[in-house]
Amino acid sequence: MKNRHIIALIILVIGLGIIFSMVFNSSSYSTFKKAITDNQKEIHIIGKIDHSKPVEFIYPIFTFYLIDSEGTEMKVISKDGKPPDFDSVDKIGIIGKVDKELFIAKKILLKCPSKYKE
């Protein structure tokens, strides 16, 4: 084999490895009930912030309550602090895992507030 063919084969193998790792490590959209039953897997949940419950921020711990698409509510804890513009949005996405009765958010994704206004 020529060096050109070997390099092309190596690039192809690396590319396939990256694609497979992204597919198998990606989180799935879900609900709190699914996150409770499958607590070992990282879950992506989109929900509405419950503004009637307390939102607490004691640096760097940030806690709030979120209601998922099925209406299940759970307390969410993030160790990354309070995201900017958190108070101006109603819907957010969270990525993380359930630990006992809490959802530990690895990442909080804010949705554009104007997108959800009628």
PyMOL commands that set and color helices and strands:
alter all, ss='L'
color gray80, all
select helices_A, chain A and resi 3-25+32-37+86-88+113-116
alter helices_A, ss='H'
color red, helices_A
select strands_A, chain A and resi 28-30+43-49+56-58+61-67+73-78+91-99+102-110
alter strands_A, ss='S'
color yellow, strands_A
deselect
rebuild
show_as cartoon
